[in-house]
Amino acid sequence: MTMPAPGPTRPMPRAGLEELPPYSLGESTVPGVNRIIALASNECATAPSPHAIEAYREAEARLRRYPDGGVPSLRRAIAAHHGLAPERIVCGNGSEQLIDLIARSYAGPGDEVVHAQYGYWLFRQASLIAGATPVAVPEPDMRVEVDAILATVTPRTRIVFLANPNNPTGESIAAAEIRRLHAGLRRDILLVLDAAYADYVTEPGYEPGLALAAHAENVVALFTFSKVHGLAALRVGWAYGPADVVSLLDRVRSSTNVSGPAEAAACAALQDTAHVAQVCRENAKERERFIAGARALGLAPRPSQGNFVLIAFPQGERQAALAHADLKLRGILLRPMNAYGLGHCLRTTIGTPDEMNLVLEALQRFLRKPVTPAG
């Protein structure tokens, strides 16, 4: 009998996948602490629109039925709200799924995917899963520059991912600069603009990418219902772009990637413009108040156009880690930024006024304590 040749003793995944770093959402519980202020995941500070909640509850009568995989009601609602063509919209299980689909559909082994050094973590992760090589654009001052992106592009570049506003730094890039970036890219490079936090922007000259995606053959704009609409648990995202790109993504997505209750809630949320406007006003007011308060404590919060603020600690990584641990004991959960190479920073969601008062008070108490030297 012929013996099998020696080989692996277990099924082996594609090369490189086992080295992918695990990802976990921001903390939301602390053992032994009853009152939790969860500010680690950039969630909306307020509950969703009452109309969205009502639509979600009404959908329970159809739970035994499969949803329509094409989510026609939601695509029509998005198109009507933004003045878009519904056939150029594709929806996903959060914008995260759409990022993954784009990476797997337009890049692979031998290709490069460009993203900002401190850009959204999933850009790199999705590129690696696709088998492509992620290439980070240096950000020496935590700001991505168009010229730096263009200088990073090579003949192997297939996709440029750019979050605008960016998570975790909070910066936004003006529409004129985005147009300049697009003009400098080859036509076979797909420019993907992730505008998850677009509704929160107050800076003039900003545009989320819809205008460019409406006319360009290589631009896709991404959006989500997880942030300003407060539907993070339902996982609904959408993309707008060229007809051929959208058609491809629509074919490679899973057949029923948005549930019926999620579609119903998202449609209703989109119609409640008064609720969205109130959420945005409150976020802008509280964001600036928190930034001013953190600066008064001697910290270095970054300007932000999202519903979060990145806080730099002047004494570096050890001080940031001690602050995170100290606030956690009080039930206040912020997000450490070590995974981004920003160990000297914590990121806080902008919560309610009461929550942000407690954060500032806790930071003030912590900063009165001397930071003991390491070792």
ZAMARGU-4260 file (C-alpha; in steps of 0.2 Angstrom, whole numbers, plus 5000, padded with zeros to 4 digits):
<rodrens>
0) 5000/5000/5000 | 5007/5017/4995 | 5009/5028/5010 | 5003/5047/5008 | 5017/5059/5007
5) 5021/5069/5023 | 5011/5085/5024 | 5001/5097/5035 | 4992/5088/5049 | 4977/5099/5048
10) 4967/5109/5035 | 4977/5125/5031 | 4970/5142/5027 | 4976/5153/5014 | 4994/5160/5018
15) 4993/5175/5029 | 4976/5173/5036 | 4981/5165/5052 | 4992/5181/5056 | 4977/5192/5055
20) 4975/5201/5072 | 4958/5198/5081 | 4946/5212/5082 | 4934/5216/5096 | 4922/5230/5098
25) 4924/5243/5112 | 4921/5237/5130 | 4903/5238/5136 | 4903/5230/5153 | 4914/5230/5169
30) 4912/5216/5181 | 4905/5222/5198 | 4900/5239/5191 | 4882/5242/5189 | 4881/5259/5180
35) 4891/5259/5164 | 4895/5274/5153 | 4899/5265/5137 | 4909/5277/5126 | 4921/5266/5117
40) 4911/5262/5100 | 4906/5278/5093 | 4888/5274/5095 | 4874/5287/5094 | 4871/5296/5111
45) 4852/5295/5109 | 4839/5282/5105 | 4834/5280/5087 | 4819/5289/5080 | 4803/5283/5088
50) 4796/5280/5070 | 4811/5268/5067 | 4807/5259/5083 | 4789/5258/5079 | 4793/5251/5061
55) 4805/5238/5068 | 4791/5232/5080 | 4778/5231/5067 | 4790/5220/5056 | 4788/5206/5069
60) 4772/5200/5060 | 4783/5195/5045 | 4797/5186/5055 | 4794/5169/5047 | 4796/5177/5029
65) 4813/5179/5020 | 4817/5198/5017 | 4818/5204/4999 | 4836/5203/4996 | 4836/5218/4985
70) 4829/5229/4999 | 4819/5239/4986 | 4810/5249/4998 | 4826/5255/5007 | 4835/5259/4990
75) 4820/5269/4984 | 4819/5278/5001 | 4838/5282/5001 | 4837/5288/4982 | 4822/5299/4986
80) 4830/5307/5001 | 4847/5311/4992 | 4841/5313/4975 | 4850/5298/4968 | 4846/5284/4956
85) 4840/5269/4965 | 4849/5256/4953 | 4865/5264/4958 | 4863/5259/4976 | 4868/5243/4985
90) 4864/5239/5003 | 4874/5229/5015 | 4875/5221/5032 | 4883/5238/5038 | 4895/5247/5028
95) 4908/5235/5035 | 4902/5221/5023 | 4903/5233/5008 | 4921/5237/5012 | 4925/5219/5013
100) 4915/5215/4996 | 4924/5230/4988 | 4941/5223/4993 | 4938/5205/4988 | 4930/5211/4971
105) 4943/5223/4966 | 4959/5218/4974 | 4969/5201/4976 | 4986/5194/4977 | 4999/5205/4969
110) 4988/5220/4971 | 4990/5235/4983 | 4977/5244/4993 | 4981/5261/4999 | 4974/5268/5015
115) 4979/5282/5028 | 4991/5277/5042 | 4978/5281/5055 | 4963/5276/5044 | 4949/5265/5049
120) 4955/5248/5054 | 4944/5238/5042 | 4953/5245/5026 | 4969/5235/5031 | 4959/5220/5037
125) 4948/5218/5022 | 4964/5220/5010 | 4973/5206/5019 | 4958/5195/5018 | 4957/5198/5000
130) 4975/5193/4998 | 4980/5210/4993 | 4994/5221/5001 | 4988/5235/5011 | 5000/5251/5010
135) 4998/5264/5023 | 5000/5283/5019 | 5011/5291/5032 | 5003/5304/5043 | 5016/5313/5053
140) 5004/5325/5061 | 4989/5313/5061 | 4982/5322/5045 | 4981/5313/5028 | 4987/5324/5014
145) 4982/5322/4996 | 4999/5323/4989 | 5005/5310/5001 | 4991/5298/4995 | 4996/5301/4977
150) 5014/5298/4981 | 5010/5281/4988 | 5001/5275/4973 | 5010/5263/4962 | 5006/5253/4946
155) 5000/5239/4958 | 4987/5250/4967 | 4969/5245/4964 | 4959/5253/4978 | 4962/5269/4988
160) 4951/5269/5004 | 4948/5285/5013 | 4937/5288/5028 | 4930/5306/5028 | 4928/5311/5042
165) 4941/5299/5048 | 4940/5287/5063 | 4949/5288/5075 | 4957/5305/5071 | 4941/5315/5068
170) 4948/5325/5053 | 4938/5329/5038 | 4944/5333/5020 | 4936/5347/5010 | 4927/5342/4994
175) 4940/5352/4983 | 4954/5341/4990 | 4944/5325/4987 | 4942/5331/4969 | 4960/5334/4967
180) 4964/5317/4974 | 4952/5309/4961 | 4960/5319/4947 | 4977/5313/4951 | 4972/5294/4952
185) 4972/5282/4937 | 4955/5278/4930 | 4957/5260/4934 | 4960/5264/4953 | 4944/5263/4963
190) 4942/5278/4976 | 4931/5272/4990 | 4925/5287/5002 | 4918/5280/5018 | 4907/5294/5025
195) 4900/5285/5040 | 4901/5301/5050 | 4896/5313/5037 | 4880/5319/5046 | 4890/5326/5060
200) 4901/5337/5050 | 4900/5356/5053 | 4916/5361/5044 | 4912/5371/5028 | 4918/5365/5011
205) 4914/5347/5015 | 4904/5335/5004 | 4902/5316/5008 | 4907/5310/4990 | 4889/5308/4982
210) 4892/5322/4970 | 4909/5314/4964 | 4902/5297/4964 | 4887/5303/4953 | 4898/5307/4938
215) 4915/5298/4941 | 4917/5280/4934 | 4929/5275/4948 | 4922/5282/4964 | 4911/5274/4977
220) 4903/5283/4993 | 4899/5272/5008 | 4886/5276/5022 | 4879/5268/5037 | 4863/5269/5048
225) 4874/5264/5063 | 4879/5282/5068 | 4867/5297/5067 | 4852/5286/5065 | 4857/5275/5080
230) 4853/5258/5072 | 4870/5250/5075 | 4862/5234/5081 | 4853/5231/5065 | 4868/5232/5054
235) 4863/5242/5038 | 4874/5251/5026 | 4874/5257/5009 | 4885/5262/4994 | 4882/5273/4979
240) 4893/5272/4964 | 4895/5268/4946 | 4882/5256/4939 | 4895/5242/4934 | 4903/5243/4952
245) 4886/5243/4961 | 4880/5229/4949 | 4895/5218/4954 | 4893/5221/4972 | 4875/5217/4971
250) 4879/5200/4963 | 4893/5195/4975 | 4884/5200/4991 | 4875/5187/5001 | 4857/5185/4995
255) 4848/5192/5010 | 4861/5202/5019 | 4849/5215/5026 | 4835/5208/5037 | 4816/5214/5035
260) 4815/5222/5052 | 4831/5232/5048 | 4825/5238/5031 | 4809/5244/5039 | 4818/5253/5053
265) 4830/5261/5041 | 4817/5267/5030 | 4807/5275/5044 | 4823/5283/5052 | 4828/5291/5035
270) 4811/5300/5035 | 4813/5308/5052 | 4824/5322/5047 | 4819/5332/5063 | 4826/5319/5074
275) 4843/5318/5064 | 4844/5337/5064 | 4842/5337/5083 | 4855/5323/5085 | 4868/5333/5075
280) 4865/5349/5084 | 4867/5341/5101 | 4883/5332/5095 | 4891/5347/5089 | 4887/5357/5104
285) 4893/5343/5116 | 4908/5339/5106 | 4915/5357/5106 | 4911/5359/5125 | 4920/5342/5129
290) 4935/5348/5118 | 4937/5364/5127 | 4935/5355/5144 | 4948/5342/5140 | 4960/5356/5134
295) 4957/5365/5151 | 4963/5350/5160 | 4980/5350/5150 | 4975/5336/5138 | 4977/5337/5119
300) 4960/5333/5111 | 4960/5333/5092 | 4948/5343/5083 | 4934/5332/5077 | 4920/5331/5064
305) 4913/5315/5070 | 4903/5310/5086 | 4919/5306/5095 | 4935/5314/5100 | 4953/5308/5101
310) 4962/5313/5117 | 4981/5313/5117 | 4989/5312/5135 | 5005/5323/5137 | 5014/5310/5147
315) 5012/5297/5134 | 5007/5279/5133 | 5008/5275/5152 | 4997/5290/5156 | 4984/5285/5144
320) 4984/5267/5150 | 4982/5272/5168 | 4968/5284/5163 | 4959/5271/5154 | 4960/5259/5169
325) 4955/5272/5182 | 4940/5278/5172 | 4935/5259/5169 | 4935/5257/5188 | 4922/5271/5188
330) 4911/5262/5175 | 4917/5274/5161 | 4923/5265/5146 | 4934/5274/5133 | 4943/5266/5119
335) 4962/5263/5119 | 4971/5267/5103 | 4985/5255/5103 | 4979/5245/5088 | 4982/5261/5078
340) 4999/5264/5085 | 4992/5278/5095 | 4995/5271/5112 | 4996/5289/5120 | 4978/5292/5115
345) 4961/5287/5121 | 4945/5290/5110 | 4929/5294/5118 | 4912/5294/5110 | 4902/5310/5112
350) 4888/5305/5124 | 4875/5315/5133 | 4879/5331/5142 | 4878/5321/5159 | 4889/5307/5153
355) 4902/5320/5146 | 4902/5329/5163 | 4906/5313/5172 | 4920/5310/5159 | 4928/5327/5162
360) 4926/5325/5181 | 4934/5308/5181 | 4948/5314/5170 | 4951/5329/5182 | 4952/5317/5197
365) 4964/5306/5188 | 4975/5320/5182 | 4977/5325/5200 | 4986/5309/5204 | 5005/5308/5200
370) 5009/5295/5187 | 5022/5284/5194 | 5037/5280/5183 | 5037/5263/5174 | 5049/5249/5181
</rodrens>
